[in-house]
Structure formats: structure tokens, C-alpha cells
């Protein structure tokens, strides 16, 4: 009896250690390990080995954890059966014994193998990870055959559905992480602004240049063939620090002018032609991921890129600020007036800009305009569905909503009046309109 109790608690503690270690080591990513190397941390090398052998390490942990859990259940059953005398329960002894064992052992496992290890690992992830990594690597070296065999058997069984599994994929998915973040907001651990930034980071990795860029119809660019006086006025009027330059037409971008170079030229009275102040410009295809663009621009010291289509034509421009706003939200510029994306009219209908993103429209008005790779904005959606550019006064109906074009500039649908045929249309909640 005494031996069983000692073994029970020893194995329980070992399992708790494995559970806490698994959580702790999962917090060590490439960036953290690189920082450890820079600081001269000797365990950095061990974590580099861990990154290259994650499958074996996680598989070994799961193999041992599962095996020890079975032993805990068996030992727990033996201990409880010794404590309960069969004579007290007559014919119901086996039923009561099994029920008691299930309840008691389950409670013990949840407390000591889930809740406490998780709390400890989240509280001391670095200390726990560094103290356990060497042991885990040694164990995985000798027991690596076990997870490899289990994976092989699992994958054979999954052949009919053409799926594969492995232990390193048993990390939290994006949806699971977002659920944890949501729970953190509800409990007060995180605030909504932190939640928004984390969610934006996940979305950021999937965004492409044509989803974030300032489109060609809205970008400010100067024709270098025009007089320098006129172009300087355009640069000052725009308020931008970087302005693309073109020859003949905007499809032929030849470089970018930095406002500081222009101002310096004026102040120092150098009278250098603007053409000689033009700097090379960075071009990116419209389908390139903005996470890659941001990294490239950081490495090359660029702050603006011209976005091109598959034929080399200019689609628009994208800046560092545009990409950062996808993570942290709109960056307020006190030097520029904010243009509201929507506003409530006196007749109860809404004014909506054609440049308003579909996601924002659906979020604000609690509606479900369809999303597509072909468009990102309200104007793009209407153009896609109608196959044309509406004229002022023309209407487009989608389900119960009516979109009436109020303003058009050249071939651009600028402003719509939006309302519902049943009168049931409005903001879901009081959100920012800028």
C-alpha cells in the first residue's frame, strides 16, 4: 500500500513536470533564441537543437505523459480499492469503486497535471524552459523511436483521407490562440486594443500589396515634364514627404522625390532641377505579401514602394505607414484633416465613401457584403457586381440594401448614399468614423 502511494505521487509529479516543460519550451522561438545568443546564454545552443528536433521532443513528452497517466490511473485504482472495504458495500462494491476511482483520479489529474503545471509554466516560462531543455533532449534521443513509430501507424491509418499527423503540429492553432486572447479580454488580463493588435498581426501575414496600397486613382504623383514651379507647388500641397515621379504617364514611374531634398534645394538656393533630385524607387508586384515587403523595405531603407500589375503598369503605392496601420490601426496625422468613411444623413440614410473597406462596412453596419480577391472596397464591390462605373443618381441593389451614387470623379465612384428598403439599416455600435 505504501509503495503504491509513493509511486502514485512520484509519477504524478513527473507528469506535472513534463506538462509544464512542454508549455515552457514552446515559448522559445527563433527570435528569442537569437536574443539569448547575443546575450551569451549557453542554453541558446540547446534550444537551436530543439528547434531542429521539435518532432522528437514533443513526441517523447507526449509518449511519456500518456504512459505515466495510465500508470497513475492504475495505481490510483489500486489505492482506492484498498481504502474501500468490500464488506461495506455488498453487491455494489465494483460499481462504487469504479465511480469513486474515476471521480477522484480525474480531479487529481486536472489539478496536478493540467492546472498547476500550466500556471507554473506561464508564470516562469524562461526558468522552466532552460532547466528542462537538456533533460528533454536526452530523453528524446533515447526514446525518439516511440513517437516515430506512433506517427507511422497514425499516418497509415489516415491514408484513406490523405491526411498526415505529427506531434509538432499539436501546438495551438491560430483560432485557439485567438480564443485564448478573447478570454483574456473577458477576464481583464488584456484590453481590447491589445486584442486588436494581436488579431491584426495574424491577418497581416495574409495581406498582399493590392489590399493595402493607395490605389492609382488616389495616389499623388508628379509629371517631371511639367515646370519645377508647378511640381513644387504640388508636392507642398500634397503634404507628403515622398512623391513618385513619372514621364508621359503614371505607368512610367522613373523615381521618387523626397520633400526634404526639395526644401533643402529651395532654402540653399541651389536651383538644382527637380529631375536631378529624383531618387530610385522600389517596385513590388501587387500580389506580394506585405510582410515580405515590410522586411525588404526595412533592409533596403525604403519608405515607399510602387505597386505594379502583371504587365508592369502602376497599380498604386504602398508606404511603411500603410503597413504599420494594418497592425496598430489608423495613425492620426494632425497635419491632415480626417475624412469620415461614413456619416448619418438627416433623412436617416448613410453617406459612405467608395473607398470604405468591405470588412469595415460589414463590421460597422452588421451586414455581410461578399468578400473577393477581385475587390476590397464598397466601390470595387459595386463595380464588380454591375460590370460598369455608375453615374451619379444611378442605383444598385443588393439584397435589402440600395446604393445610390452621389459623387463621381472621372471614372471613380467616390461617394454613395446607402439605405435599406425595409428601413432597417444602421450602425451596429458607436464606432470611430475616421
DOPAMAR-221852 format. One record per residue (C-alpha): x, y, z negated; chain. Coordinates in steps of 0.1 Angstrom, whole numbers, padded with zeros to 4 digits. Layout:
BEGIN
NODE      xx      yy      zz   fivo
NODE       X       Y       Z      A
...
//
This chain:
BEGIN
NODE      xx      yy      zz   fivo
NODE    0000    0000    0000      A
NODE    0028    0025   -0010      A
NODE    0048    0017    0021      A
NODE    0017    0023    0044      A
NODE    0011    0057    0027      A
NODE    0047    0068    0030      A
NODE    0048    0057    0067      A
NODE    0015    0074    0074      A
NODE    0027    0108    0062      A
NODE    0062    0104    0077      A
NODE    0047    0097    0112      A
NODE    0021    0125    0106      A
NODE    0050    0150    0101      A
NODE    0069    0137    0131      A
NODE    0039    0141    0153      A
NODE    0034    0176    0139      A
NODE    0070    0184    0148      A
NODE    0065    0171    0183      A
NODE    0033    0191    0188      A
NODE    0049    0223    0175      A
NODE    0081    0217    0196      A
NODE    0061    0213    0228      A
NODE    0044    0246    0223      A
NODE    0076    0264    0213      A
NODE    0098    0252    0242      A
NODE    0070    0262    0267      A
NODE    0076    0298    0258      A
NODE    0112    0297    0272      A
NODE    0110    0308    0308      A
NODE    0138    0318    0333      A
NODE    0138    0355    0322      A
NODE    0140    0347    0285      A
NODE    0169    0322    0291      A
NODE    0187    0348    0312      A
NODE    0185    0373    0284      A
NODE    0198    0346    0260      A
NODE    0228    0340    0283      A
NODE    0235    0378    0284      A
NODE    0234    0378    0246      A
NODE    0259    0349    0244      A
NODE    0233    0325    0229      A
NODE    0248    0290    0230      A
NODE    0214    0273    0233      A
NODE    0208    0290    0267      A
NODE    0226    0262    0284      A
NODE    0204    0236    0268      A
NODE    0173    0254    0280      A
NODE    0187    0256    0315      A
NODE    0189    0218    0314      A
NODE    0154    0217    0300      A
NODE    0141    0237    0330      A
NODE    0156    0212    0354      A
NODE    0142    0182    0335      A
NODE    0108    0195    0323      A
NODE    0090    0165    0336      A
NODE    0111    0141    0315      A
NODE    0110    0163    0283      A
NODE    0072    0169    0284      A
NODE    0066    0133    0293      A
NODE    0087    0120    0264      A
NODE    0069    0143    0240      A
NODE    0035    0130    0252      A
NODE    0046    0094    0251      A
NODE    0059    0096    0215      A
NODE    0030    0118    0204      A
NODE    0004    0093    0218      A
NODE    0022    0063    0203      A
NODE    0026    0079    0169      A
NODE   -0011    0089    0169      A
NODE   -0020    0052    0175      A
NODE    0002    0043    0145      A
NODE   -0014    0070    0124      A
NODE   -0049    0056    0132      A
NODE   -0038    0020    0123      A
NODE   -0021    0030    0091      A
NODE   -0050    0052    0081      A
NODE   -0075    0024    0086      A
NODE   -0053    0001    0065      A
NODE   -0051    0026    0037      A
NODE   -0088    0034    0037      A
NODE   -0097   -0003    0038      A
NODE   -0076   -0009    0006      A
NODE   -0093    0020   -0011      A
NODE   -0128    0009   -0004      A
NODE   -0138   -0023   -0022      A
NODE   -0159   -0047    0000      A
NODE   -0180   -0057   -0031      A
NODE   -0193   -0022   -0034      A
NODE   -0210   -0020    0000      A
NODE   -0222   -0056    0006      A
NODE   -0231   -0062    0042      A
NODE   -0225   -0026    0053      A
NODE   -0188   -0026    0044      A
NODE   -0174   -0028    0080      A
NODE   -0197    0000    0093      A
NODE   -0189    0023    0064      A
NODE   -0152    0015    0066      A
NODE   -0151    0024    0103      A
NODE   -0171    0055    0098      A
NODE   -0150    0067    0069      A
NODE   -0118    0060    0088      A
NODE   -0129    0079    0119      A
NODE   -0140    0109    0099      A
NODE   -0111    0111    0076      A
NODE   -0083    0103    0101      A
NODE   -0099    0128    0127      A
NODE   -0099    0156    0101      A
NODE   -0063    0148    0091      A
NODE   -0051    0147    0128      A
NODE   -0068    0180    0136      A
NODE   -0053    0198    0107      A
NODE   -0018    0183    0107      A
NODE   -0013    0175    0144      A
NODE   -0031    0204    0160      A
NODE   -0040    0234    0139      A
NODE   -0009    0237    0117      A
NODE    0017    0229    0144      A
NODE    0001    0254    0167      A
NODE    0000    0281    0141      A
NODE    0037    0274    0132      A
NODE    0048    0273    0168      A
NODE    0031    0306    0177      A
NODE    0045    0322    0145      A
NODE    0081    0311    0150      A
NODE    0084    0301    0187      A
NODE    0121    0310    0191      A
NODE    0133    0294    0159      A
NODE    0112    0262    0166      A
NODE    0123    0260    0202      A
NODE    0160    0265    0195      A
NODE    0160    0240    0167      A
NODE    0142    0213    0186      A
NODE    0156    0215    0222      A
NODE    0187    0194    0216      A
NODE    0167    0166    0199      A
NODE    0141    0166    0227      A
NODE    0168    0164    0254      A
NODE    0184    0134    0237      A
NODE    0151    0117    0233      A
NODE    0141    0123    0269      A
NODE    0175    0109    0280      A
NODE    0168    0075    0264      A
NODE    0130    0074    0268      A
NODE    0128    0090    0303      A
NODE    0118    0056    0318      A
NODE    0085    0058    0299      A
NODE    0070    0090    0315      A
NODE    0084    0079    0349      A
NODE    0066    0046    0346      A
NODE    0033    0062    0334      A
NODE    0034    0087    0362      A
NODE    0040    0059    0388      A
NODE    0010    0039    0375      A
NODE   -0012    0070    0374      A
NODE   -0003    0081    0409      A
NODE   -0010    0046    0422      A
NODE   -0045    0047    0406      A
NODE   -0050    0082    0422      A
NODE   -0042    0071    0457      A
NODE   -0079    0068    0468      A
NODE   -0084    0105    0461      A
NODE   -0050    0116    0474      A
NODE   -0040    0133    0442      A
NODE   -0009    0132    0420      A
NODE   -0003    0140    0384      A
NODE    0028    0148    0363      A
NODE    0035    0159    0327      A
NODE    0049    0193    0336      A
NODE    0015    0202    0352      A
NODE   -0001    0197    0318      A
NODE    0007    0233    0309      A
NODE   -0021    0258    0305      A
NODE   -0037    0268    0338      A
NODE   -0044    0304    0348      A
NODE   -0081    0300    0338      A
NODE   -0072    0286    0305      A
NODE   -0048    0314    0297      A
NODE   -0074    0340    0307      A
NODE   -0099    0322    0284      A
NODE   -0073    0325    0256      A
NODE   -0069    0362    0263      A
NODE   -0107    0367    0263      A
NODE   -0109    0350    0229      A
NODE   -0081    0372    0217      A
NODE   -0101    0403    0226      A
NODE   -0132    0390    0209      A
NODE   -0112    0383    0177      A
NODE   -0095    0417    0178      A
NODE   -0060    0403    0184      A
NODE   -0058    0421    0218      A
NODE   -0076    0451    0230      A
NODE   -0094    0454    0264      A
NODE   -0066    0475    0280      A
NODE   -0041    0447    0273      A
NODE   -0066    0421    0286      A
NODE   -0070    0441    0318      A
NODE   -0032    0444    0324      A
NODE   -0027    0406    0319      A
NODE   -0056    0398    0343      A
NODE   -0042    0423    0368      A
NODE   -0008    0406    0367      A
NODE   -0024    0373    0377      A
NODE   -0043    0390    0406      A
NODE   -0011    0409    0415      A
NODE    0007    0377    0426      A
NODE   -0020    0370    0453      A
NODE   -0024    0405    0467      A
NODE   -0010    0414    0502      A
NODE    0002    0447    0516      A
NODE   -0030    0453    0536      A
NODE   -0051    0451    0504      A
NODE   -0032    0478    0485      A
NODE   -0019    0501    0512      A
NODE   -0031    0536    0521      A
NODE   -0047    0529    0555      A
NODE   -0035    0547    0586      A
NODE   -0066    0568    0587      A
NODE   -0058    0583    0553      A
NODE   -0020    0584    0553      A
NODE   -0002    0617    0557      A
NODE    0024    0617    0584      A
NODE    0040    0644    0605      A
NODE    0048    0646    0642      A
NODE    0085    0655    0644      A
NODE    0079    0672    0678      A
NODE    0059    0699    0660      A
NODE    0077    0730    0647      A
NODE    0096    0727    0615      A
NODE    0075    0756    0600      A
NODE    0042    0737    0606      A
NODE    0056    0704    0593      A
NODE    0070    0721    0562      A
NODE    0035    0735    0555      A
NODE    0020    0700    0560      A
NODE    0045    0685    0535      A
NODE    0038    0712    0509      A
NODE    0000    0709    0515      A
NODE    0001    0671    0511      A
NODE    0017    0672    0476      A
NODE    0036    0640    0484      A
NODE    0073    0635    0477      A
NODE    0077    0612    0507      A
NODE    0062    0618    0541      A
NODE    0066    0594    0571      A
NODE    0076    0610    0604      A
NODE    0067    0598    0639      A
NODE    0073    0606    0676      A
NODE    0045    0607    0701      A
NODE    0020    0587    0679      A
NODE    0018    0572    0644      A
NODE    0027    0538    0658      A
NODE    0062    0550    0664      A
NODE    0074    0558    0628      A
NODE    0110    0569    0630      A
NODE    0117    0576    0593      A
NODE    0106    0593    0562      A
NODE    0112    0628    0549      A
NODE    0119    0634    0512      A
NODE    0103    0666    0499      A
NODE    0133    0673    0477      A
NODE    0156    0673    0508      A
NODE    0132    0698    0525      A
NODE    0130    0721    0494      A
NODE    0168    0719    0489      A
NODE    0173    0729    0525      A
NODE    0150    0759    0521      A
NODE    0165    0771    0488      A
NODE    0201    0768    0501      A
NODE    0191    0784    0534      A
NODE    0209    0758    0553      A
NODE    0185    0759    0583      A
NODE    0191    0722    0590      A
NODE    0164    0709    0614      A
NODE    0139    0685    0597      A
NODE    0149    0658    0622      A
NODE    0184    0657    0607      A
NODE    0169    0652    0572      A
NODE    0149    0621    0581      A
NODE    0160    0590    0562      A
NODE    0155    0554    0574      A
NODE    0121    0539    0564      A
NODE    0113    0504    0551      A
NODE    0089    0484    0572      A
NODE    0068    0455    0559      A
NODE    0042    0432    0576      A
NODE    0006    0436    0565      A
NODE    0004    0400    0552      A
NODE    0035    0402    0529      A
NODE    0028    0397    0492      A
NODE    0031    0429    0472      A
NODE    0050    0410    0445      A
NODE    0077    0404    0471      A
NODE    0075    0439    0485      A
NODE    0079    0454    0450      A
NODE    0110    0432    0443      A
NODE    0126    0442    0477      A
NODE    0119    0479    0472      A
NODE    0135    0477    0437      A
NODE    0166    0460    0451      A
NODE    0169    0485    0480      A
NODE    0160    0516    0461      A
NODE    0129    0523    0483      A
NODE    0098    0540    0471      A
NODE    0077    0539    0502      A
NODE    0071    0513    0529      A
NODE    0053    0515    0563      A
NODE    0029    0486    0567      A
NODE    0028    0471    0603      A
NODE    0004    0448    0621      A
NODE    0014    0417    0641      A
NODE    0021    0439    0671      A
NODE    0043    0464    0653      A
NODE    0016    0491    0651      A
NODE    0013    0512    0620      A
NODE   -0014    0499    0596      A
NODE   -0007    0523    0567      A
NODE    0018    0530    0540      A
NODE    0024    0515    0505      A
NODE    0042    0531    0476      A
NODE    0057    0519    0443      A
NODE    0028    0538    0426      A
NODE    0002    0519    0446      A
NODE    0016    0486    0435      A
NODE    0021    0496    0398      A
NODE   -0015    0508    0397      A
NODE   -0026    0473    0405      A
NODE   -0012    0462    0372      A
NODE   -0017    0492    0348      A
NODE   -0046    0508    0365      A
NODE   -0050    0542    0381      A
NODE   -0022    0566    0372      A
NODE   -0037    0600    0367      A
NODE   -0020    0628    0387      A
NODE   -0027    0662    0371      A
NODE   -0015    0680    0402      A
NODE   -0042    0664    0423      A
NODE   -0080    0666    0419      A
NODE   -0097    0633    0413      A
NODE   -0122    0623    0440      A
NODE   -0150    0603    0425      A
NODE   -0156    0570    0441      A
NODE   -0194    0573    0434      A
NODE   -0219    0596    0417      A
NODE   -0256    0596    0409      A
NODE   -0277    0619    0431      A
NODE   -0307    0639    0419      A
NODE   -0331    0615    0437      A
NODE   -0318    0585    0418      A
NODE   -0298    0572    0448      A
NODE   -0260    0569    0447      A
NODE   -0232    0586    0467      A
NODE   -0205    0561    0474      A
NODE   -0172    0566    0492      A
NODE   -0164    0543    0521      A
NODE   -0130    0536    0506      A
NODE   -0145    0522    0474      A
NODE   -0132    0486    0470      A
NODE   -0157    0458    0472      A
NODE   -0146    0445    0438      A
NODE   -0152    0479    0422      A
NODE   -0186    0482    0438      A
NODE   -0197    0447    0426      A
NODE   -0183    0454    0391      A
NODE   -0199    0488    0387      A
NODE   -0233    0481    0402      A
NODE   -0236    0444    0392      A
NODE   -0241    0433    0428      A
NODE   -0225    0407    0450      A
NODE   -0213    0421    0483      A
NODE   -0194    0393    0500      A
NODE   -0156    0395    0500      A
NODE   -0135    0386    0530      A
NODE   -0099    0387    0543      A
NODE   -0112    0410    0571      A
NODE   -0120    0439    0548      A
NODE   -0116    0453    0513      A
NODE   -0138    0484    0512      A
NODE   -0175    0493    0515      A
NODE   -0169    0509    0549      A
NODE   -0149    0478    0560      A
NODE   -0178    0455    0549      A
NODE   -0204    0476    0568      A
NODE   -0182    0478    0599      A
NODE   -0177    0440    0598      A
NODE   -0214    0433    0595      A
NODE   -0226    0458    0621      A
NODE   -0197    0455    0645      A
NODE   -0196    0492    0650      A
NODE   -0190    0526    0634      A
NODE   -0223    0541    0622      A
NODE   -0233    0576    0630      A
NODE   -0245    0600    0602      A
NODE   -0281    0592    0593      A
NODE   -0278    0556    0605      A
NODE   -0287    0529    0580      A
NODE   -0275    0494    0573      A
NODE   -0295    0470    0551      A
NODE   -0280    0441    0531      A
NODE   -0304    0421    0510      A
NODE   -0323    0447    0489      A
NODE   -0297    0475    0494      A
NODE   -0297    0503    0520      A
NODE   -0265    0520    0531      A
NODE   -0271    0553    0548      A
NODE   -0240    0570    0564      A
NODE   -0238    0606    0552      A
NODE   -0204    0617    0565      A
NODE   -0181    0606    0593      A
NODE   -0147    0619    0602      A
NODE   -0136    0608    0637      A
NODE   -0140    0571    0637      A
NODE   -0140    0568    0599      A
NODE   -0172    0562    0578      A
NODE   -0164    0584    0548      A
NODE   -0195    0587    0526      A
NODE   -0227    0567    0521      A
NODE   -0259    0571    0503      A
NODE   -0268    0538    0486      A
NODE   -0302    0528    0471      A
NODE   -0324    0497    0466      A
NODE   -0356    0491    0485      A
NODE   -0372    0480    0452      A
NODE   -0358    0509    0432      A
NODE   -0337    0486    0410      A
NODE   -0302    0498    0415      A
NODE   -0277    0515    0392      A
NODE   -0246    0512    0372      A
NODE   -0241    0481    0350      A
NODE   -0224    0502    0324      A
NODE   -0208    0536    0320      A
NODE   -0175    0531    0338      A
NODE   -0149    0556    0350      A
NODE   -0158    0571    0384      A
NODE   -0124    0581    0394      A
//
